[in-house]
Amino acid sequence: MENNAPFVPPEITDADIEWATELLGLPKNAFLGEDGDDPRKEVLKDMTTFDVSACPGSGKTTLLVAKLAILANKWSHRTSGICVLSHTNAARDEIEKRLGSSAVGRQLLNYPHYIGTIHGFVDQFLALPWLRSKNCPIKIIDTDICQNFRWKYVFFRTSKWSSQMQKILKEKSLRGDKILIQSSDFTLTNVKYGEKTKLYKVMKDSCVLSTEKGYFCFEEMFMWAKELMDTTPSIILTIRKRFPLSFIDEVQDNSDSQTAILQRIFTENGNSAIQQRFGDENQAIYSSPESQSAPGNILPIDEKNKKVLPNSHRFCQHIADLSGPLSMTADTCSLEGHGPKCRHISCYSEDGNHTIFLFDDNSINRVLDAFGHLLIATFSDESLRHGVFTAVGHIHKPKRDEPKPCHVQHYWPDYNPELCKKEPRPSSLLQYIHVGLGKSQRAGISHPAAEKIAEGLFRLAGMSENPTRVSRRGFCHRSVLKALENRPKAKGVYLDLLHSLVVDRNLPTRDEWKAQSPIYYKLASIIAEAPINKPEANSFLQWHEFAAIPQPDEEPTTCMDNIYRYSHDGREVPIRVGSIHSVKGETHTATLVLETYWHKHNLESIFDWICDNNAGCCKKEKRNNPRLKTHYVAMTRPTHLLCLAMKKSCFEDQEGNLNQEKIDKLTERGWKYQVV
């Protein structure tokens, strides 16, 4: 690759595959199969451009990590590297977890390679260098802080306007309306006001000023990156030389803008880099429910560039048969279940008690108990200790209450939707504390709690009148320490608070929180070097009843971790409750999929697919397509037990009796049913 020589990728041999298998501690035939003809072997060896359509539980991420380990071990280029991109840092986390202590792991995580998010890559190699070349300071890329800056400027400029207009603007701000630009001339996006109106000009000025001060919105960075490529097209070839081999993970979740910019960077107009994309179109659930996959995301690019991993190591063929009909592509309509392979999990029932719970409005609050009772009846004590048990629904935030059930909270009133996200965005500092402590408890280390609490403190600092120092790089906790390094007393107060919360777990009572709030005010103002906006901060620092901490020997009255605990005859099972989106990519021992409402009741709408009467896309009711994808994700999480909760009325005839024909359809498919 050096001296402008064309890039020649390393060759991957059977010996390399054996080496990677041993390095990762996998069975010898993990990538070869019993007969040596597993499609995973071809994915590892092929060094051309192609797409991988991988079914749930196929070991896609492990396969990618193995290939990266082999390539890093054979990499000979000093200034060109491998680029691995996804929506999250899941691939990087997996490499750190599986290869962190090895030499190849350290190589992959450092120069010349890049493993991270799509946005992080675009920022580092395109947007930020371009902004610096324009002499723009870079203080922070944070939409909340940037929007706060812009709206404050708008309020200042319109302070002498009519009270009615000021009220309208305040409502827009509180509603979360964003002031965003779509081009470098600061043309606003999604604004109904004409360009010549006073309000448009004020909003435009707010964007100009925020850019001059160094505050940028997450959503706008692609725009700056595109301007660099338009102005200096040679940057594209420079990046392709820098990264001649790229991998895109979870490609089905790419937005239109992400797909377009990645194609432009790596593959458009000849001299393309080698690009291998991994994903599953059936699990494309992160776009808006109304939208379909972006055209460039559909797997594959064409048939000759397609490789399919149709066999899952997660679940057995029975669960594959129950969930497979919800697939929208032919590749996974014939889903193969080759699992499960969990050493610590054992069922009392060999064929699985895959159950549909039928409930009405009076019994909906007993659905989780019924599921818990089934778990205790199905699994051994050891399995209950080691297993992961979840109950999830498509809609988890209460936006409407009729017709029941609309959302997850209808099954459990104490459920808190803010705490179920993979990376929660709490609405108060107390929620940051509780989320952080929950993450630390699950991980068994204190760092996640300190990091989340520091993140909340930075959020509070971003509410200052002039947040000139609200800038963080890397870990939030380290950034707080850096911001307080010249204020040893404040630094000591911060560390004392962390020690009390994280180490001693002295969670504040209502009265203690009232006394502590001014301390957080003070710390945030020191970080921001400016007074904190009191109305906004007061809301962020308010006490929440859900956060009340029970005294010793006292039963908690509210939910702090979204874990529903069911006990019977001295045995207990914890059930994690959440949204389907929050569990994407996870593996569970048992999963209960809850009926919820989005324009119609979801499971009822796709009942024909559950019964295997339909297959593939729904052309008549387009909303069923995102329903199918979302519930396919949910129904392919468990290794041992799959359950649904549906309205009893869906199975009743006009006289209110169970419709035997519908019940027979379920039992023929292998479902059992239970009236709650």
CORQUI-V993748 format. One record per residue. N is the residue number from 1. RES is the residue in one small letter. D_FIRST is the distance of its C-alpha to the first C-alpha in Angstrom with 1 decimal. Layout:
N&RES&D_FIRST, N&RES&D_FIRST
//
This chain:
1&m&0.0, 2&e&3.8, 3&n&6.5, 4&n&5.9, 5&a&4.7, 6&p&5.6, 7&f&5.0, 8&v&7.5, 9&p&9.7, 10&p&11.8, 11&e&15.2, 12&i&18.2, 13&t&21.4, 14&d&25.0, 15&a&24.9, 16&d&22.2, 17&i&24.5, 18&e&27.4, 19&w&25.7, 20&a&25.0, 21&t&28.5, 22&e&30.0, 23&l&28.0, 24&l&29.3, 25&g&32.8, 26&l&33.1, 27&p&35.3, 28&k&33.8, 29&n&33.9, 30&a&32.6, 31&f&29.7, 32&l&31.3, 33&g&34.8, 34&e&38.0, 35&d&37.3, 36&g&33.6, 37&d&33.0, 38&d&32.2, 39&p&29.9, 40&r&28.0, 41&k&26.6, 42&e&25.1, 43&v&23.6, 44&l&21.9, 45&k&20.5, 46&d&19.5, 47&m&15.8, 48&t&16.6, 49&t&18.2, 50&f&21.7, 51&d&24.5, 52&v&26.5, 53&s&30.2, 54&a&31.5, 55&c&35.2, 56&p&36.7, 57&g&36.5, 58&s&33.9, 59&g&31.7, 60&k&28.9, 61&t&27.8, 62&t&28.1, 63&l&26.0, 64&l&23.2, 65&v&23.5, 66&a&23.4, 67&k&20.2, 68&l&18.5, 69&a&19.9, 70&i&18.6, 71&l&15.0, 72&a&15.3, 73&n&16.8, 74&k&14.0, 75&w&11.1, 76&s&9.1, 77&h&6.6, 78&r&8.9, 79&t&8.5, 80&s&7.4, 81&g&10.2, 82&i&12.6, 83&c&15.4, 84&v&18.9, 85&l&21.7, 86&s&25.4, 87&h&28.8, 88&t&29.5, 89&n&27.9, 90&a&29.1, 91&a&25.7, 92&r&25.1, 93&d&28.7, 94&e&28.4, 95&i&25.4, 96&e&27.4, 97&k&30.4, 98&r&29.0, 99&l&26.2, 100&g&27.1, 101&s&28.5, 102&s&25.7, 103&a&22.7, 104&v&20.3, 105&g&22.3, 106&r&21.9, 107&q&18.1, 108&l&18.1, 109&l&20.5, 110&n&18.6, 111&y&15.6, 112&p&12.8, 113&h&14.4, 114&y&17.2, 115&i&20.2, 116&g&23.1, 117&t&25.2, 118&i&24.4, 119&h&26.5, 120&g&25.1, 121&f&21.5, 122&v&22.9, 123&d&25.0, 124&q&22.4, 125&f&19.6, 126&l&21.9, 127&a&25.7, 128&l&26.2, 129&p&24.1, 130&w&25.9, 131&l&29.2, 132&r&28.7, 133&s&27.8, 134&k&31.2, 135&n&32.9, 136&c&33.8, 137&p&34.5, 138&i&33.1, 139&k&35.9, 140&i&35.5, 141&i&34.2, 142&d&37.1, 143&t&39.0, 144&d&42.3, 145&i&42.4, 146&c&41.2, 147&q&43.8, 148&n&46.5, 149&f&45.8, 150&r&46.0, 151&w&49.2, 152&k&50.9, 153&y&50.3, 154&v&51.7, 155&f&54.7, 156&f&55.3, 157&r&55.2, 158&t&57.5, 159&s&59.9, 160&k&62.7, 161&w&62.1, 162&s&64.6, 163&s&64.9, 164&q&64.1, 165&m&60.7, 166&q&59.9, 167&k&60.8, 168&i&58.6, 169&l&55.6, 170&k&56.3, 171&e&56.4, 172&k&53.1, 173&s&51.5, 174&l&53.1, 175&r&52.0, 176&g&48.4, 177&d&47.9, 178&k&44.7, 179&i&44.3, 180&l&40.8, 181&i&39.0, 182&q&37.0, 183&s&35.7, 184&s&35.1, 185&d&38.5, 186&f&39.9, 187&t&41.4, 188&l&42.7, 189&t&42.0, 190&n&44.7, 191&v&47.6, 192&k&50.8, 193&y&52.1, 194&g&51.9, 195&e&49.6, 196&k&52.8, 197&t&54.5, 198&k&55.0, 199&l&53.4, 200&y&50.2, 201&k&50.0, 202&v&50.6, 203&m&48.0, 204&k&45.5, 205&d&46.4, 206&s&45.8, 207&c&42.2, 208&v&41.8, 209&l&43.3, 210&s&41.3, 211&t&38.1, 212&e&39.5, 213&k&40.4, 214&g&37.0, 215&y&38.1, 216&f&35.9, 217&c&36.4, 218&f&33.9, 219&e&34.4, 220&e&33.6, 221&m&30.0, 222&f&28.5, 223&m&30.6, 224&w&29.1, 225&a&25.5, 226&k&26.5, 227&e&28.0, 228&l&24.8, 229&m&23.0, 230&d&26.0, 231&t&26.2, 232&t&22.6, 233&p&20.8, 234&s&17.6, 235&i&17.2, 236&i&16.3, 237&l&13.2, 238&t&12.3, 239&i&13.0, 240&r&11.1, 241&k&7.8, 242&r&9.3, 243&f&10.4, 244&p&8.9, 245&l&11.6, 246&s&15.1, 247&f&18.6, 248&i&21.8, 249&d&24.9, 250&e&28.5, 251&v&27.5, 252&q&31.1, 253&d&32.1, 254&n&29.8, 255&s&32.0, 256&d&31.8, 257&s&30.2, 258&q&27.5, 259&t&26.7, 260&a&26.6, 261&i&24.3, 262&l&21.8, 263&q&21.8, 264&r&21.4, 265&i&18.5, 266&f&16.4, 267&t&18.0, 268&e&20.3, 269&n&20.3, 270&g&17.5, 271&n&13.7, 272&s&14.3, 273&a&12.3, 274&i&13.6, 275&q&16.7, 276&q&19.4, 277&r&22.7, 278&f&25.5, 279&g&29.1, 280&d&32.7, 281&e&34.4, 282&n&37.7, 283&q&36.9, 284&a&36.0, 285&i&38.7, 286&y&37.4, 287&s&38.0, 288&s&41.6, 289&p&44.0, 290&e&44.8, 291&s&41.3, 292&q&39.4, 293&s&35.7, 294&a&33.4, 295&p&32.7, 296&g&28.9, 297&n&29.5, 298&i&31.5, 299&l&30.1, 300&p&28.8, 301&i&27.1, 302&d&28.8, 303&e&30.3, 304&k&27.5, 305&n&25.0, 306&k&27.5, 307&k&27.9, 308&v&31.1, 309&l&32.2, 310&p&35.9, 311&n&37.3, 312&s&38.0, 313&h&38.5, 314&r&40.3, 315&f&43.6, 316&c&46.0, 317&q&46.7, 318&h&49.7, 319&i&47.8, 320&a&45.2, 321&d&48.2, 322&l&49.6, 323&s&46.4, 324&g&44.8, 325&p&47.1, 326&l&45.8, 327&s&42.3, 328&m&41.6, 329&t&39.3, 330&a&40.1, 331&d&37.3, 332&t&39.2, 333&c&42.8, 334&s&42.6, 335&l&41.4, 336&e&41.5, 337&g&42.6, 338&h&41.8, 339&g&42.8, 340&p&44.0, 341&k&43.0, 342&c&44.5, 343&r&46.2, 344&h&48.4, 345&i&49.6, 346&s&52.6, 347&c&54.8, 348&y&58.5, 349&s&57.9, 350&e&55.9, 351&d&55.6, 352&g&54.8, 353&n&57.2, 354&h&55.1, 355&t&57.6, 356&i&58.2, 357&f&60.4, 358&l&62.9, 359&f&64.3, 360&d&66.4, 361&d&66.7, 362&n&69.1, 363&s&66.9, 364&i&63.4, 365&n&63.6, 366&r&64.1, 367&v&60.9, 368&l&58.9, 369&d&61.8, 370&a&62.0, 371&f&58.3, 372&g&58.7, 373&h&61.7, 374&l&59.8, 375&l&57.0, 376&i&59.6, 377&a&61.3, 378&t&58.1, 379&f&56.2, 380&s&57.2, 381&d&57.4, 382&e&54.3, 383&s&52.4, 384&l&53.8, 385&r&52.5, 386&h&48.9, 387&g&48.6, 388&v&47.3, 389&f&49.8, 390&t&49.2, 391&a&51.1, 392&v&49.1, 393&g&49.9, 394&h&48.2, 395&i&50.1, 396&h&50.7, 397&k&51.7, 398&p&55.4, 399&k&55.4, 400&r&58.6, 401&d&61.2, 402&e&62.6, 403&p&62.6, 404&k&61.9, 405&p&59.5, 406&c&57.1, 407&h&54.8, 408&v&54.2, 409&q&56.7, 410&h&59.5, 411&y&59.1, 412&w&59.0, 413&p&60.2, 414&d&58.7, 415&y&55.1, 416&n&53.0, 417&p&50.2, 418&e&48.5, 419&l&47.7, 420&c&46.1, 421&k&42.7, 422&k&39.6, 423&e&39.0, 424&p&42.5, 425&r&43.3, 426&p&46.8, 427&s&49.4, 428&s&51.0, 429&l&50.2, 430&l&52.4, 431&q&50.1, 432&y&47.1, 433&i&49.0, 434&h&50.0, 435&v&46.5, 436&g&45.0, 437&l&47.7, 438&g&47.3, 439&k&43.5, 440&s&44.3, 441&q&47.0, 442&r&44.8, 443&a&41.9, 444&g&44.4, 445&i&42.9, 446&s&44.0, 447&h&40.7, 448&p&40.6, 449&a&44.1, 450&a&43.4, 451&e&40.3, 452&k&42.3, 453&i&45.3, 454&a&43.1, 455&e&41.6, 456&g&45.1, 457&l&46.1, 458&f&43.2, 459&r&44.4, 460&l&47.9, 461&a&46.6, 462&g&45.0, 463&m&48.6, 464&s&49.5, 465&e&51.0, 466&n&48.1, 467&p&45.2, 468&t&43.4, 469&r&42.1, 470&v&41.3, 471&s&37.7, 472&r&35.9, 473&r&32.4, 474&g&31.5, 475&f&34.5, 476&c&37.9, 477&h&39.9, 478&r&37.9, 479&s&38.1, 480&v&41.9, 481&l&42.2, 482&k&40.2, 483&a&42.4, 484&l&45.5, 485&e&44.5, 486&n&47.0, 487&r&49.7, 488&p&50.5, 489&k&53.5, 490&a&51.7, 491&k&48.9, 492&g&51.5, 493&v&53.1, 494&y&49.8, 495&l&49.1, 496&d&52.8, 497&l&52.4, 498&l&49.3, 499&h&51.1, 500&s&54.1, 501&l&52.2, 502&v&49.4, 503&v&51.0, 504&d&54.7, 505&r&54.3, 506&n&57.2, 507&l&56.7, 508&p&59.0, 509&t&62.1, 510&r&63.1, 511&d&65.1, 512&e&62.4, 513&w&59.8, 514&k&62.1, 515&a&62.2, 516&q&58.5, 517&s&57.4, 518&p&58.2, 519&i&56.0, 520&y&53.0, 521&y&54.0, 522&k&54.0, 523&l&50.7, 524&a&49.0, 525&s&50.7, 526&i&49.4, 527&i&45.8, 528&a&46.3, 529&e&48.4, 530&a&50.7, 531&p&53.6, 532&i&52.8, 533&n&54.0, 534&k&57.0, 535&p&57.6, 536&e&54.0, 537&a&53.7, 538&n&57.1, 539&s&55.9, 540&f&52.8, 541&l&54.9, 542&q&57.7, 543&w&59.0, 544&h&58.5, 545&e&61.0, 546&f&58.3, 547&a&57.1, 548&a&60.4, 549&i&60.2, 550&p&62.9, 551&q&65.1, 552&p&65.2, 553&d&66.9, 554&e&66.7, 555&e&65.1, 556&p&62.4, 557&t&63.7, 558&t&60.4, 559&c&56.8, 560&m&54.2, 561&d&51.4, 562&n&52.0, 563&i&52.9, 564&y&56.1, 565&r&57.9, 566&y&60.3, 567&s&62.7, 568&h&65.3, 569&d&67.5, 570&g&65.7, 571&r&62.3, 572&e&59.7, 573&v&56.5, 574&p&54.1, 575&i&52.8, 576&r&50.0, 577&v&50.7, 578&g&48.3, 579&s&46.6, 580&i&44.5, 581&h&41.5, 582&s&41.8, 583&v&41.3, 584&k&38.4, 585&g&36.1, 586&e&38.8, 587&t&40.7, 588&h&44.5, 589&t&47.2, 590&a&49.5, 591&t&49.1, 592&l&51.9, 593&v&51.0, 594&l&53.5, 595&e&55.0, 596&t&54.3, 597&y&55.0, 598&w&52.6, 599&h&54.8, 600&k&56.2, 601&h&56.3, 602&n&52.9, 603&l&53.7, 604&e&56.8, 605&s&54.8, 606&i&52.4, 607&f&55.2, 608&d&54.9, 609&w&51.3, 610&i&52.4, 611&c&55.1, 612&d&52.5, 613&n&54.5, 614&n&51.5, 615&a&47.8, 616&g&44.9, 617&c&45.0, 618&c&48.3, 619&k&49.0, 620&k&52.5, 621&e&51.8, 622&k&48.3, 623&r&48.6, 624&n&48.7, 625&n&45.0, 626&p&43.9, 627&r&46.8, 628&l&45.5, 629&k&41.9, 630&t&43.3, 631&h&45.8, 632&y&43.4, 633&v&41.3, 634&a&44.5, 635&m&45.9, 636&t&42.7, 637&r&42.7, 638&p&45.3, 639&t&45.1, 640&h&48.9, 641&l&51.1, 642&l&50.8, 643&c&53.6, 644&l&54.4, 645&a&57.1, 646&m&58.8, 647&k&61.9, 648&k&64.9, 649&s&66.2, 650&c&63.4, 651&f&65.0, 652&e&68.6, 653&d&71.0, 654&q&73.4, 655&e&75.9, 656&g&73.3, 657&n&73.0, 658&l&69.7, 659&n&68.7, 660&q&68.7, 661&e&66.6, 662&k&63.7, 663&i&64.2, 664&d&64.1, 665&k&60.8, 666&l&59.3, 667&t&60.8, 668&e&59.7, 669&r&56.1, 670&g&56.6, 671&w&57.4, 672&k&60.3, 673&y&62.1, 674&q&64.1, 675&v&66.3, 676&v&66.0
//
